[in-house]
Amino acid sequence: HGDLIHPDYLIIQTFWLNEPVENRPHHMSFQRAIGFIEKFSPAIETFLVHMGDADKVPGDPSNNMLKKYEPKNPLCPPGSSKPYPIPLNHSQWQETVSTIMKDMGLSFTTKVAYDGLTVPL
């Protein structure tokens, strides 16, 4: 199991930005994934996959859909009670993830995966 800790790359699912009040089997939030990124401590890069659109977005009339989930304890910037904005597209996911990692003092390179992404090994 030593090979599992501190791998070169970590690929981890992040279906929601914030951990929902009611989690579904086989899904993980970025909020929860942060702990795994810290624990596994990837040497080169982390890739976030299986991004979803199930976070409730403030003011969005679609929030009443069954697949939208209420956040349990939304991630907030240090010293603020206002949660990070819910990302609505790939570039917003990357910007939000990068901001959160920086705000938390985590220096792990974290990339939101995209179609056609290749990684030379």
GUFIKOL-62777 format. One record per atom (N, C-alpha, C, O): residue in three letters; residue number from 1; x, y, z; chain; atom name. Coordinates in steps of 0.001 Angstrom, whole numbers, plus 524288, in hexadecimal, padded with zeros to 5 digits. Example, Ala and Ser with C-alpha at 12.3 -4.5 7.8 and 13.67 -1.06 7.14 Angstrom:
KOLMI    r    k     xx     yy     zz  c   a
KOLMI  ala    1  83386  7E9C6  81E78  A   N
KOLMI  ala    1  8300C  7EE6C  81E78  A  CA
KOLMI  ala    1  83390  7F31C  81E78  A   C
KOLMI  ala    1  8379C  7F309  82111  A   O
KOLMI  ser    2  83232  7F736  81BA8  A   N
KOLMI  ser    2  83566  7FBDC  81BE4  A  CA
KOLMI  ser    2  83264  8001E  81EBE  A   C
KOLMI  ser    2  83461  80472  81F67  A   O
end
This chain:
KOLMI    r    k     xx     yy     zz  c   a
KOLMI  his    1  802DF  7FB57  80000  A   N
KOLMI  his    1  80000  80000  80000  A  CA
KOLMI  his    1  8031A  80508  80000  A   C
KOLMI  his    1  800DD  80946  7FFA4  A   O
KOLMI  gly    2  80833  8049A  80066  A   N
KOLMI  gly    2  80B72  80940  80000  A  CA
KOLMI  gly    2  80B15  80BE1  7FAB5  A   C
KOLMI  gly    2  80BAD  810A1  7FA3F  A   O
KOLMI  asp    3  80A14  808AD  7F6A6  A   N
KOLMI  asp    3  8099A  80ADD  7F161  A  CA
KOLMI  asp    3  804B2  80E35  7F0C9  A   C
KOLMI  asp    3  80467  8118D  7ED57  A   O
KOLMI  leu    4  800DF  80D47  7F426  A   N
KOLMI  leu    4  7FBFF  81036  7F3B9  A  CA
KOLMI  leu    4  7FC7F  815BA  7F5DE  A   C
KOLMI  leu    4  7F9DD  81952  7F40D  A   O
KOLMI  ile    5  7FFDC  81660  7F9B6  A   N
KOLMI  ile    5  800AB  81B8D  7FBEE  A  CA
KOLMI  ile    5  804FF  81E3B  7F8DF  A   C
KOLMI  ile    5  8090E  81BE4  7F7CA  A   O
KOLMI  his    6  80420  8230B  7F784  A   N
KOLMI  his    6  807D1  8263A  7F48A  A  CA
KOLMI  his    6  808AE  82428  7EEF3  A   C
KOLMI  his    6  80D22  82381  7ED40  A   O
KOLMI  pro    7  80459  8231F  7EC1A  A   N
KOLMI  pro    7  804ED  8217A  7E6A5  A  CA
KOLMI  pro    7  80687  82628  7E34C  A   C
KOLMI  pro    7  80624  82AA3  7E4FF  A   O
KOLMI  asp    8  8084D  82517  7DE96  A   N
KOLMI  asp    8  80972  8296A  7DB02  A  CA
KOLMI  asp    8  8046B  82C5E  7D9B8  A   C
KOLMI  asp    8  80442  8312C  7D9E2  A   O
KOLMI  tyr    9  80052  82969  7D870  A   N
KOLMI  tyr    9  7FB5A  82BBB  7D6DE  A  CA
KOLMI  tyr    9  7F6ED  82990  7DA39  A   C
KOLMI  tyr    9  7F718  82512  7DBEC  A   O
KOLMI  leu   10  7F302  82CCA  7DB24  A   N
KOLMI  leu   10  7EE41  82B1F  7DDCC  A  CA
KOLMI  leu   10  7E9AD  82CAB  7DA53  A   C
KOLMI  leu   10  7E93F  83129  7D8AA  A   O
KOLMI  ile   11  7E64B  828EF  7D940  A   N
KOLMI  ile   11  7E186  829F7  7D63E  A  CA
KOLMI  ile   11  7DD03  82911  7DA00  A   C
KOLMI  ile   11  7DC74  824D5  7DC37  A   O
KOLMI  ile   12  7D9CC  82D14  7DAB3  A   N
KOLMI  ile   12  7D5AE  82CBC  7DEA1  A  CA
KOLMI  ile   12  7D0B1  82F64  7DCAB  A   C
KOLMI  ile   12  7D0DF  8336B  7DA0D  A   O
KOLMI  gln   13  7CC49  82D09  7DE01  A   N
KOLMI  gln   13  7C72F  82F05  7DC65  A  CA
KOLMI  gln   13  7C598  833BD  7DFB8  A   C
KOLMI  gln   13  7C69D  833EF  7E46A  A   O
KOLMI  thr   14  7C31E  83774  7DD34  A   N
KOLMI  thr   14  7C118  83C07  7DFFC  A  CA
KOLMI  thr   14  7BBE2  83D9D  7DD8D  A   C
KOLMI  thr   14  7BB93  84164  7DA98  A   O
KOLMI  phe   15  7B7D4  83AAC  7DED8  A   N
KOLMI  phe   15  7B2B6  83B85  7DC7C  A  CA
KOLMI  phe   15  7B03B  840A3  7DE33  A   C
KOLMI  phe   15  7ADAC  84345  7DB18  A   O
KOLMI  trp   16  7B0FB  8420C  7E325  A   N
KOLMI  trp   16  7AEFF  846FB  7E544  A  CA
KOLMI  trp   16  7B395  84A4F  7E6F0  A   C
KOLMI  trp   16  7B7DC  84849  7E7CD  A   O
KOLMI  leu   17  7B2C2  84F62  7E767  A   N
KOLMI  leu   17  7B6B1  852B7  7E9D8  A  CA
KOLMI  leu   17  7B67B  851D3  7EFBE  A   C
KOLMI  leu   17  7BA7B  850C6  7F232  A   O
KOLMI  asn   18  7B1DB  8523D  7F1FC  A   N
KOLMI  asn   18  7B11A  851B5  7F7A3  A  CA
KOLMI  asn   18  7AEAB  84C75  7F8F9  A   C
KOLMI  asn   18  7AB6B  84A6C  7F611  A   O
KOLMI  glu   19  7B044  84A4F  7FD60  A   N
KOLMI  glu   19  7ADE7  84570  7FF40  A  CA
KOLMI  glu   19  7A81B  84679  8004D  A   C
KOLMI  glu   19  7A6C8  84A24  8031D  A   O
KOLMI  pro   20  7A4A6  84344  7FE0F  A   N
KOLMI  pro   20  79F12  84427  7FED6  A  CA
KOLMI  pro   20  79D2A  8420B  80416  A   C
KOLMI  pro   20  79FB5  83EC5  80686  A   O
KOLMI  val   21  798B1  843F7  805BE  A   N
KOLMI  val   21  79639  841FF  80A82  A  CA
KOLMI  val   21  79549  83C26  809E9  A   C
KOLMI  val   21  7964C  83918  80D7B  A   O
KOLMI  glu   22  79356  83AA7  80556  A   N
KOLMI  glu   22  79245  83522  80437  A  CA
KOLMI  glu   22  795C1  83367  7FFB4  A   C
KOLMI  glu   22  794D8  834D8  7FB35  A   O
KOLMI  asn   23  799BC  83052  800EE  A   N
KOLMI  asn   23  79D4D  82E7D  7FCE2  A  CA
KOLMI  asn   23  79B01  829B2  7FA2E  A   C
KOLMI  asn   23  797ED  826CC  7FC77  A   O
KOLMI  arg   24  79C8F  828EE  7F548  A   N
KOLMI  arg   24  79AE2  82461  7F24D  A  CA
KOLMI  arg   24  79F6C  82096  7F1EB  A   C
KOLMI  arg   24  7A3F0  8223D  7F1E3  A   O
KOLMI  pro   25  79E4E  81B84  7F1A0  A   N
KOLMI  pro   25  7A287  817B8  7F105  A  CA
KOLMI  pro   25  7A5A9  818CD  7EC0C  A   C
KOLMI  pro   25  7A381  81A77  7E815  A   O
KOLMI  his   26  7AAAE  817D9  7EC51  A   N
KOLMI  his   26  7AE3B  81834  7E7D5  A  CA
KOLMI  his   26  7AF1A  81DC8  7E5E7  A   C
KOLMI  his   26  7B095  81E8E  7E165  A   O
KOLMI  his   27  7AE37  821A0  7E935  A   N
KOLMI  his   27  7AF31  8270F  7E7CA  A  CA
KOLMI  his   27  7B253  829B2  7EC1E  A   C
KOLMI  his   27  7B1D0  82857  7F0B4  A   O
KOLMI  met   28  7B592  82D7A  7EA9C  A   N
KOLMI  met   28  7B8B6  83051  7EE6B  A  CA
KOLMI  met   28  7B8BB  83615  7ECFD  A   C
KOLMI  met   28  7B87A  83782  7E867  A   O
KOLMI  ser   29  7B90A  83953  7F0F3  A   N
KOLMI  ser   29  7B962  83EF5  7F01D  A  CA
KOLMI  ser   29  7BF1C  840A1  7F014  A   C
KOLMI  ser   29  7C27D  83DDC  7F217  A   O
KOLMI  phe   30  7C02A  8452C  7EDC9  A   N
KOLMI  phe   30  7C56F  84756  7EE18  A  CA
KOLMI  phe   30  7C6C9  84874  7F3CA  A   C
KOLMI  phe   30  7CB3C  847B1  7F571  A   O
KOLMI  gln   31  7C2F7  84A40  7F6C3  A   N
KOLMI  gln   31  7C3D5  84B63  7FC4D  A  CA
KOLMI  gln   31  7C609  84692  7FF1D  A   C
KOLMI  gln   31  7C9B3  84707  80232  A   O
KOLMI  arg   32  7C3D8  8420C  7FE13  A   N
KOLMI  arg   32  7C5BF  83D33  80080  A  CA
KOLMI  arg   32  7CAD7  83B6B  7FDFF  A   C
KOLMI  arg   32  7CE3C  8394E  800AB  A   O
KOLMI  ala   33  7CB66  83C3D  7F8F4  A   N
KOLMI  ala   33  7D01D  83A8F  7F627  A  CA
KOLMI  ala   33  7D500  83D54  7F826  A   C
KOLMI  ala   33  7D948  83B26  7F7E9  A   O
KOLMI  ile   34  7D468  84214  7FA19  A   N
KOLMI  ile   34  7D8EE  84505  7FC0C  A  CA
KOLMI  ile   34  7DBE5  841D3  80023  A   C
KOLMI  ile   34  7E0B4  841B1  80013  A   O
KOLMI  gly   35  7D91B  83F48  803A4  A   N
KOLMI  gly   35  7DB9E  83C12  807A5  A  CA
KOLMI  gly   35  7DEB5  83794  80556  A   C
KOLMI  gly   35  7E2E0  8363B  80750  A   O
KOLMI  phe   36  7DCB3  8353C  80125  A   N
KOLMI  phe   36  7DF7B  830F9  7FE8E  A  CA
KOLMI  phe   36  7E44C  83301  7FBAB  A   C
KOLMI  phe   36  7E85D  83071  7FB93  A   O
KOLMI  ile   37  7E3CE  8379A  7F954  A   N
KOLMI  ile   37  7E853  839F4  7F6B1  A  CA
KOLMI  ile   37  7ECA7  83ADA  7FAAD  A   C
KOLMI  ile   37  7F134  839AD  7F9A8  A   O
KOLMI  glu   38  7EB3A  83CEF  7FF36  A   N
KOLMI  glu   38  7EF1A  83DCC  80359  A  CA
KOLMI  glu   38  7F16F  838A1  80538  A   C
KOLMI  glu   38  7F62D  83837  805E2  A   O
KOLMI  lys   39  7EE25  834B7  80611  A   N
KOLMI  lys   39  7EFF8  82FAF  80816  A  CA
KOLMI  lys   39  7F38D  82CE6  80439  A   C
KOLMI  lys   39  7F7AF  82AF1  805B6  A   O
KOLMI  phe   40  7F1F8  82CB9  7FF44  A   N
KOLMI  phe   40  7F516  829F1  7FB63  A  CA
KOLMI  phe   40  7F9C4  82D20  7F999  A   C
KOLMI  phe   40  7FDAB  82AE7  7F7E1  A   O
KOLMI  ser   41  7F975  8323A  7F9F7  A   N
KOLMI  ser   41  7FDD4  835BD  7F8D7  A  CA
KOLMI  ser   41  8007B  8348D  7F397  A   C
KOLMI  ser   41  80513  83321  7F376  A   O
KOLMI  pro   42  7FD94  83521  7EF46  A   N
KOLMI  pro   42  7FFD1  833E0  7EA29  A  CA
KOLMI  pro   42  80489  8374C  7E8E0  A   C
KOLMI  pro   42  80481  83C05  7E9C5  A   O
KOLMI  ala   43  8088D  834D2  7E6C5  A   N
KOLMI  ala   43  80D7B  83787  7E5BA  A  CA
KOLMI  ala   43  80D25  83B37  7E110  A   C
KOLMI  ala   43  80F93  83F5D  7E114  A   O
KOLMI  ile   44  80A2A  839BD  7DD14  A   N
KOLMI  ile   44  80A21  83CE4  7D849  A  CA
KOLMI  ile   44  80502  83FD5  7D797  A   C
KOLMI  ile   44  80501  8449D  7D714  A   O
KOLMI  glu   45  800A2  83CFD  7D790  A   N
KOLMI  glu   45  7FBB8  83FA2  7D646  A  CA
KOLMI  glu   45  7F705  83C62  7D7ED  A   C
KOLMI  glu   45  7F744  83797  7D83A  A   O
KOLMI  thr   46  7F2C2  83F1A  7D8FB  A   N
KOLMI  thr   46  7EDB4  83CA8  7DA07  A  CA
KOLMI  thr   46  7EA08  83E28  7D59F  A   C
KOLMI  thr   46  7E9F4  842A4  7D3E2  A   O
KOLMI  phe   47  7E6FF  83A5C  7D3D5  A   N
KOLMI  phe   47  7E317  83B55  7CFD1  A  CA
KOLMI  phe   47  7DDB5  83A5F  7D222  A   C
KOLMI  phe   47  7DCB2  83642  7D468  A   O
KOLMI  leu   48  7DA4E  83E2C  7D18A  A   N
KOLMI  leu   48  7D4F0  83DC2  7D36A  A  CA
KOLMI  leu   48  7D182  83C10  7CEDF  A   C
KOLMI  leu   48  7D18C  83E7E  7CAB8  A   O
KOLMI  val   49  7CE8C  837E4  7CFAD  A   N
KOLMI  val   49  7CB49  835BC  7CB7D  A  CA
KOLMI  val   49  7C5A2  83542  7CD53  A   C
KOLMI  val   49  7C47E  835DA  7D1F5  A   O
KOLMI  his   50  7C224  83430  7C9AF  A   N
KOLMI  his   50  7BC94  8333F  7CAA0  A  CA
KOLMI  his   50  7B9FC  837FD  7CD2A  A   C
KOLMI  his   50  7B720  83783  7D101  A   O
KOLMI  met   51  7BB0E  83C91  7CAEC  A   N
KOLMI  met   51  7B8B6  8415E  7CCED  A  CA
KOLMI  met   51  7B2D5  84124  7CBFC  A   C
KOLMI  met   51  7B10E  83F26  7C7FC  A   O
KOLMI  gly   52  7AFE0  8432C  7CFA7  A   N
KOLMI  gly   52  7AA38  8431E  7CF20  A  CA
KOLMI  gly   52  7A7E4  8488C  7CF84  A   C
KOLMI  gly   52  7AAA6  84C69  7D044  A   O
KOLMI  asp   53  7A2D0  848BE  7CEFE  A   N
KOLMI  asp   53  7A007  84DB9  7CF75  A  CA
KOLMI  asp   53  79BAC  84D36  7D380  A   C
KOLMI  asp   53  79774  84F6E  7D2E0  A   O
KOLMI  ala   54  79CC1  84A41  7D7AA  A   N
KOLMI  ala   54  798BA  84925  7DB8D  A  CA
KOLMI  ala   54  798F6  84CB0  7E055  A   C
KOLMI  ala   54  795B2  84C30  7E3D3  A   O
KOLMI  asp   55  79CC0  85045  7E092  A   N
KOLMI  asp   55  79CCA  8541E  7E4D0  A  CA
KOLMI  asp   55  7984B  857EF  7E3EF  A   C
KOLMI  asp   55  79746  85980  7DF81  A   O
KOLMI  lys   56  795A2  8596B  7E818  A   N
KOLMI  lys   56  791A2  85D7C  7E794  A  CA
KOLMI  lys   56  79456  862B2  7E6A9  A   C
KOLMI  lys   56  7980C  86415  7E963  A   O
KOLMI  val   57  7926B  86591  7E2C6  A   N
KOLMI  val   57  7949A  86AA3  7E15C  A  CA
KOLMI  val   57  790E9  86ED9  7E36A  A   C
KOLMI  val   57  78C4F  86EE0  7E205  A   O
KOLMI  pro   58  792D5  87263  7E6B2  A   N
KOLMI  pro   58  78F6B  87675  7E8D5  A  CA
KOLMI  pro   58  78C65  87957  7E48F  A   C
KOLMI  pro   58  78EAC  87B45  7E0CA  A   O
KOLMI  gly   59  7873A  87998  7E536  A   N
KOLMI  gly   59  783E7  87C69  7E188  A  CA
KOLMI  gly   59  78264  8796D  7DCAA  A   C
KOLMI  gly   59  77F78  87B7F  7D974  A   O
KOLMI  asp   60  78441  874A2  7DBF8  A   N
KOLMI  asp   60  78321  8719C  7D744  A  CA
KOLMI  asp   60  77DDB  86EDC  7D7DD  A   C
KOLMI  asp   60  77D1F  86BE5  7DB94  A   O
KOLMI  pro   61  77A24  86FCA  7D43D  A   N
KOLMI  pro   61  77508  86D3A  7D4AB  A  CA
KOLMI  pro   61  7755C  86749  7D40D  A   C
KOLMI  pro   61  771AB  86489  7D56F  A   O
KOLMI  ser   62  779AA  8654C  7D206  A   N
KOLMI  ser   62  77A4E  85FA0  7D163  A  CA
KOLMI  ser   62  77BA9  85CE4  7D67E  A   C
KOLMI  ser   62  77C00  85818  7D6A1  A   O
KOLMI  asn   63  77C6F  85FD4  7DAAC  A   N
KOLMI  asn   63  77DF1  85D7B  7DFA6  A  CA
KOLMI  asn   63  779EA  859AE  7E1D5  A   C
KOLMI  asn   63  77B2E  85688  7E53D  A   O
KOLMI  asn   64  77518  859ED  7DFEC  A   N
KOLMI  asn   64  7711A  85666  7E1F5  A  CA
KOLMI  asn   64  77134  85111  7DF46  A   C
KOLMI  asn   64  76DFD  84DB4  7E07C  A   O
KOLMI  met   65  774D6  85043  7DBAA  A   N
KOLMI  met   65  77559  84B34  7D90E  A  CA
KOLMI  met   65  77761  8472C  7DCF1  A   C
KOLMI  met   65  77A3B  8487E  7E095  A   O
KOLMI  leu   66  775E6  84245  7DC26  A   N
KOLMI  leu   66  7778D  83E15  7DFAE  A  CA
KOLMI  leu   66  77D77  83D88  7DFFE  A   C
KOLMI  leu   66  77F8D  83C2A  7E41B  A   O
KOLMI  lys   67  7802C  83E94  7DBB5  A   N
KOLMI  lys   67  785D5  83DB1  7DBC4  A  CA
KOLMI  lys   67  788E7  84229  7DE49  A   C
KOLMI  lys   67  78DAD  841CB  7DEB6  A   O
KOLMI  lys   68  7865D  84643  7DFEE  A   N
KOLMI  lys   68  7890D  84A9B  7E28B  A  CA
KOLMI  lys   68  78938  8498E  7E867  A   C
KOLMI  lys   68  78543  8482F  7EAC5  A   O
KOLMI  tyr   69  78DD1  84A36  7EAB7  A   N
KOLMI  tyr   69  78E91  848DE  7F036  A  CA
KOLMI  tyr   69  79017  84D97  7F373  A   C
KOLMI  tyr   69  7932C  850E1  7F1C7  A   O
KOLMI  glu   70  78DE3  84DDB  7F816  A   N
KOLMI  glu   70  78F10  851FF  7FBD6  A  CA
KOLMI  glu   70  79470  850F6  7FE36  A   C
KOLMI  glu   70  7958E  84C89  7FFB9  A   O
KOLMI  pro   71  797D0  854F7  7FE92  A   N
KOLMI  pro   71  79CF7  8541B  800EE  A  CA
KOLMI  pro   71  79C8D  8537F  806DC  A   C
KOLMI  pro   71  7996A  85618  8096A  A   O
KOLMI  lys   72  79FC6  85006  808F6  A   N
KOLMI  lys   72  79FC4  84F14  80EA0  A  CA
KOLMI  lys   72  7A250  8539C  81188  A   C
KOLMI  lys   72  7A00F  855BF  81533  A   O
KOLMI  asn   73  7A6FD  8550B  80FE1  A   N
KOLMI  asn   73  7AA00  8593D  81253  A  CA
KOLMI  asn   73  7AD8A  85B78  80E0E  A   C
KOLMI  asn   73  7B21C  85A00  80DC0  A   O
KOLMI  pro   74  7AB89  85EFD  80AC0  A   N
KOLMI  pro   74  7AE63  860B4  80618  A  CA
KOLMI  pro   74  7B3CB  862FA  8074B  A   C
KOLMI  pro   74  7B49E  8658B  80B46  A   O
KOLMI  leu   75  7B766  861F3  803BE  A   N
KOLMI  leu   75  7BCA3  86438  80422  A  CA
KOLMI  leu   75  7BC50  86A20  803BA  A   C
KOLMI  leu   75  7B99C  86C37  80057  A   O
KOLMI  cys   76  7BF0B  86CC7  80729  A   N
KOLMI  cys   76  7BF3A  87281  8072C  A  CA
KOLMI  cys   76  7C4E7  87442  80740  A   C
KOLMI  cys   76  7C83D  8718C  80968  A   O
KOLMI  pro   77  7C60C  878C7  804EA  A   N
KOLMI  pro   77  7CB57  87AE6  80550  A  CA
KOLMI  pro   77  7CCBB  87BE5  80B09  A   C
KOLMI  pro   77  7C947  87CD6  80E3E  A   O
KOLMI  pro   78  7D1C5  87BB1  80C4F  A   N
KOLMI  pro   78  7D369  87CC2  811B5  A  CA
KOLMI  pro   78  7D15A  8820B  81393  A   C
KOLMI  pro   78  7D1C0  885F5  810D0  A   O
KOLMI  gly   79  7CF29  8821A  81845  A   N
KOLMI  gly   79  7CD36  886F4  81A8C  A  CA
KOLMI  gly   79  7C80B  888D3  81860  A   C
KOLMI  gly   79  7C665  88D32  81984  A   O
KOLMI  ser   80  7C570  88598  8153F  A   N
KOLMI  ser   80  7C07B  8872A  812DE  A  CA
KOLMI  ser   80  7BC4C  8831B  8140A  A   C
KOLMI  ser   80  7BD77  87E7E  814BA  A   O
KOLMI  ser   81  7B77D  884D6  81443  A   N
KOLMI  ser   81  7B322  8812C  814DA  A  CA
KOLMI  ser   81  7B037  8808A  80FB1  A   C
KOLMI  ser   81  7AC67  87DA0  80F60  A   O
KOLMI  lys   82  7B207  8834A  80BA8  A   N
KOLMI  lys   82  7AF94  882EC  8067F  A  CA
KOLMI  lys   82  7B245  87E8B  8036B  A   C
KOLMI  lys   82  7B6FB  87ED0  8027C  A   O
KOLMI  pro   83  7AF57  87A88  801D8  A   N
KOLMI  pro   83  7B1B5  8761C  7FF13  A  CA
KOLMI  pro   83  7B41A  877A9  7F9D2  A   C
KOLMI  pro   83  7B2A6  87B92  7F76F  A   O
KOLMI  tyr   84  7B7D2  87470  7F824  A   N
KOLMI  tyr   84  7B9F4  87518  7F2DF  A  CA
KOLMI  tyr   84  7B57A  8747B  7EEFE  A   C
KOLMI  tyr   84  7B1CD  8718E  7F005  A   O
KOLMI  pro   85  7B5B8  87730  7EA8B  A   N
KOLMI  pro   85  7B193  8769A  7E6A4  A  CA
KOLMI  pro   85  7B194  87113  7E458  A   C
KOLMI  pro   85  7B5AD  86E9C  7E3D6  A   O
KOLMI  ile   86  7ACFE  86F37  7E2FF  A   N
KOLMI  ile   86  7AC7B  86A0F  7E099  A  CA
KOLMI  ile   86  7AE39  86A7C  7DAE8  A   C
KOLMI  ile   86  7AC18  86DA7  7D7FB  A   O
KOLMI  pro   87  7B20D  8675B  7D94B  A   N
KOLMI  pro   87  7B3D4  8679A  7D3D9  A  CA
KOLMI  pro   87  7AFAB  86575  7D026  A   C
KOLMI  pro   87  7AD14  86192  7D14B  A   O
KOLMI  leu   88  7AF19  86815  7CBB3  A   N
KOLMI  leu   88  7AB1A  8669A  7C7E6  A  CA
KOLMI  leu   88  7AD56  86451  7C2E6  A   C
KOLMI  leu   88  7AA6C  8623D  7BFB1  A   O
KOLMI  asn   89  7B27C  864AC  7C22F  A   N
KOLMI  asn   89  7B4F1  86286  7BD7F  A  CA
KOLMI  asn   89  7BA97  86105  7BEC9  A   C
KOLMI  asn   89  7BC6A  861DE  7C328  A   O
KOLMI  his   90  7BD47  85ED5  7BB06  A   N
KOLMI  his   90  7C293  85CDC  7BBEA  A  CA
KOLMI  his   90  7C649  86110  7BDE3  A   C
KOLMI  his   90  7C90D  8603A  7C1BB  A   O
KOLMI  ser   91  7C661  8657E  7BB59  A   N
KOLMI  ser   91  7CA1D  8698C  7BCF5  A  CA
KOLMI  ser   91  7C8DC  86B8F  7C273  A   C
KOLMI  ser   91  7CC6D  86CC7  7C56F  A   O
KOLMI  gln   92  7C3D7  86BEA  7C3CC  A   N
KOLMI  gln   92  7C26E  86D86  7C91C  A  CA
KOLMI  gln   92  7C3F9  8695F  7CD1B  A   C
KOLMI  gln   92  7C5A8  86AAC  7D16B  A   O
KOLMI  trp   93  7C367  86460  7CBB4  A   N
KOLMI  trp   93  7C532  86035  7CF36  A  CA
KOLMI  trp   93  7CB09  860DC  7D043  A   C
KOLMI  trp   93  7CCBE  860B3  7D4C1  A   O
KOLMI  gln   94  7CE18  86198  7CC17  A   N
KOLMI  gln   94  7D3C3  8620C  7CCC8  A  CA
KOLMI  gln   94  7D51E  866CC  7D018  A   C
KOLMI  gln   94  7D865  86676  7D399  A   O
KOLMI  glu   95  7D2A4  86B29  7CF05  A   N
KOLMI  glu   95  7D3AF  86FF1  7D202  A  CA
KOLMI  glu   95  7D241  86F3A  7D7C7  A   C
KOLMI  glu   95  7D536  870CB  7DB3B  A   O
KOLMI  thr   96  7CDC3  86CE2  7D8C9  A   N
KOLMI  thr   96  7CC02  86C19  7DE29  A  CA
KOLMI  thr   96  7CF9A  86857  7E113  A   C
KOLMI  thr   96  7D11E  86960  7E584  A   O
KOLMI  val   97  7D0F3  86403  7DE98  A   N
KOLMI  val   97  7D477  8602B  7E101  A  CA
KOLMI  val   97  7D9BE  862A7  7E230  A   C
KOLMI  val   97  7DBD0  86200  7E67A  A   O
KOLMI  ser   98  7DBEC  8657A  7DE73  A   N
KOLMI  ser   98  7E103  86806  7DF40  A  CA
KOLMI  ser   98  7E0C5  86BEE  7E3BE  A   C
KOLMI  ser   98  7E45E  86C39  7E6EB  A   O
KOLMI  thr   99  7DC8C  86EEA  7E3FF  A   N
KOLMI  thr   99  7DBE5  872C4  7E832  A  CA
KOLMI  thr   99  7DB85  87019  7ED7F  A   C
KOLMI  thr   99  7DE0D  871BE  7F13D  A   O
KOLMI  ile  100  7D861  86BFE  7EDD2  A   N
KOLMI  ile  100  7D7B8  86939  7F2CD  A  CA
KOLMI  ile  100  7DCE3  866DB  7F492  A   C
KOLMI  ile  100  7DE52  86751  7F923  A   O
KOLMI  met  101  7DFB1  86456  7F103  A   N
KOLMI  met  101  7E4B6  861F0  7F274  A  CA
KOLMI  met  101  7E87C  8661D  7F477  A   C
KOLMI  met  101  7EB2D  86550  7F85F  A   O
KOLMI  lys  102  7E8A7  86A88  7F1CA  A   N
KOLMI  lys  102  7EC21  86ECD  7F370  A  CA
KOLMI  lys  102  7EA70  870ED  7F8C0  A   C
KOLMI  lys  102  7EDA8  871AF  7FC3E  A   O
KOLMI  asp  103  7E555  871E1  7F952  A   N
KOLMI  asp  103  7E34D  873FC  7FE3D  A  CA
KOLMI  asp  103  7E455  87053  802D8  A   C
KOLMI  asp  103  7E502  8721A  80742  A   O
KOLMI  met  104  7E473  86B37  801CE  A   N
KOLMI  met  104  7E564  86761  805F5  A  CA
KOLMI  met  104  7EB3A  86669  806D7  A   C
KOLMI  met  104  7ECBC  86358  80A38  A   O
KOLMI  gly  105  7EE7A  86913  803BE  A   N
KOLMI  gly  105  7F41D  8686A  80453  A  CA
KOLMI  gly  105  7F613  86330  80255  A   C
KOLMI  gly  105  7FA1B  86144  8041D  A   O
KOLMI  leu  106  7F33C  860DB  7FE9F  A   N
KOLMI  leu  106  7F4BC  85BCD  7FC6D  A  CA
KOLMI  leu  106  7F76D  85CA6  7F734  A   C
KOLMI  leu  106  7F535  85F07  7F3A8  A   O
KOLMI  ser  107  7FC24  85ABA  7F6BE  A   N
KOLMI  ser  107  7FF43  85BC5  7F210  A  CA
KOLMI  ser  107  7FEF0  8576B  7EE02  A   C
KOLMI  ser  107  801F9  85769  7EA47  A   O
KOLMI  phe  108  7FB59  853BB  7EEA5  A   N
KOLMI  phe  108  7FADF  84F7D  7EAE3  A  CA
KOLMI  phe  108  7F8B0  85194  7E5BF  A   C
KOLMI  phe  108  7F4CC  85468  7E5B3  A   O
KOLMI  thr  109  7FB36  8502C  7E16F  A   N
KOLMI  thr  109  7F93D  851AA  7DC4D  A  CA
KOLMI  thr  109  7F452  84E79  7DB4D  A   C
KOLMI  thr  109  7F471  849AB  7DB5B  A   O
KOLMI  thr  110  7F007  8512F  7DA65  A   N
KOLMI  thr  110  7EAF2  84EA1  7D9D8  A  CA
KOLMI  thr  110  7E860  85090  7D4DD  A   C
KOLMI  thr  110  7E77E  8553D  7D42B  A   O
KOLMI  lys  111  7E72F  84CE0  7D167  A   N
KOLMI  lys  111  7E501  84E45  7CC4F  A  CA
KOLMI  lys  111  7DFAC  84BBB  7CB9A  A   C
KOLMI  lys  111  7DEFB  84719  7CCB0  A   O
KOLMI  val  112  7DBF3  84ECB  7C9C8  A   N
KOLMI  val  112  7D6D2  84CBF  7C864  A  CA
KOLMI  val  112  7D764  84A39  7C306  A   C
KOLMI  val  112  7D8BA  84CD4  7BF36  A   O
KOLMI  ala  113  7D65E  84523  7C2C4  A   N
KOLMI  ala  113  7D706  84241  7BDE0  A  CA
KOLMI  ala  113  7D33B  84445  7B9BB  A   C
KOLMI  ala  113  7CF1F  84672  7BAF3  A   O
KOLMI  tyr  114  7D4B8  8437D  7B4D8  A   N
KOLMI  tyr  114  7D179  8452D  7B073  A  CA
KOLMI  tyr  114  7D1EE  8412D  7AC18  A   C
KOLMI  tyr  114  7D592  83E09  7AC04  A   O
KOLMI  asp  115  7CE3A  8414D  7A87B  A   N
KOLMI  asp  115  7CE47  83DA8  7A415  A  CA
KOLMI  asp  115  7D35A  83E2F  7A111  A   C
KOLMI  asp  115  7D508  84285  79FD8  A   O
KOLMI  gly  116  7D5C8  839CF  79FE1  A   N
KOLMI  gly  116  7DA91  839CB  79CD1  A  CA
KOLMI  gly  116  7DF84  83A85  7A003  A   C
KOLMI  gly  116  7E3C9  83AA4  79DCF  A   O
KOLMI  leu  117  7DF0D  83B01  7A522  A   N
KOLMI  leu  117  7E3A4  83BB9  7A87A  A  CA
KOLMI  leu  117  7E737  836FA  7A813  A   C
KOLMI  leu  117  7E56D  83289  7A88A  A   O
KOLMI  thr  118  7EC2B  837E5  7A73B  A   N
KOLMI  thr  118  7F016  833BF  7A75E  A  CA
KOLMI  thr  118  7F45B  83555  7AB28  A   C
KOLMI  thr  118  7F57F  839F4  7ABD8  A   O
KOLMI  val  119  7F6AA  83171  7AD93  A   N
KOLMI  val  119  7FACD  8325B  7B160  A  CA
KOLMI  val  119  7FF5D  82EDA  7AFF4  A   C
KOLMI  val  119  7FEE3  82A12  7B033  A   O
KOLMI  pro  120  803CB  83121  7AE77  A   N
KOLMI  pro  120  80857  82DD5  7AD39  A  CA
KOLMI  pro  120  80A8B  82B67  7B236  A   C
KOLMI  pro  120  80B51  82E17  7B620  A   O
KOLMI  leu  121  80B86  8265A  7B208  A   N
KOLMI  leu  121  80DAB  823A7  7B696  A  CA
KOLMI  leu  121  81365  82263  7B5C6  A   C
KOLMI  leu  121  815DF  8201B  7B935  A   O
end
